[in-house]
Amino acid sequence: MAHLPELDHTASCACESGAMCADTRPGHGLHALQLRLAAATPSRWDDAVVVGVHDGWVDAVTLDGATLSLWNHGDLAEVVTPGEPVAVHSIYNVLSAGARRFNVLARAA
């Protein structure tokens, strides 16, 4: 049986304001269907290296040289550090850091 990754910031997570976050827009809660669709489309993952983490943003550079800024309402500074390899799903807005997955808002930097 395949090992399932930890789901962080699911529909029952807390937003910055302390209110319960039921929002699944990019950068908020990671929906199980979003995770499943990302897993079903492996060719759309881009490998990257974290170059900075600040104010809710994770800056990363893909292996082909593209720079990304990824936002999540949670503080990912304790999850990813500069120099760490990650993967970003280009369609379903998922950041993969080790066995953990996060819903992110991605923008080209």
Secondary structure, 3 states (H helix, E strand, C coil): CCCCCEECCCCCEECCCCCEECCCCCCCCCCHHHHHHHHHCHHHEEEEEEEEEECCEEEEEECCCCEEEEECCCCHHHCCCCCCEEEEECCCCEEEECCEEEECEEEEC
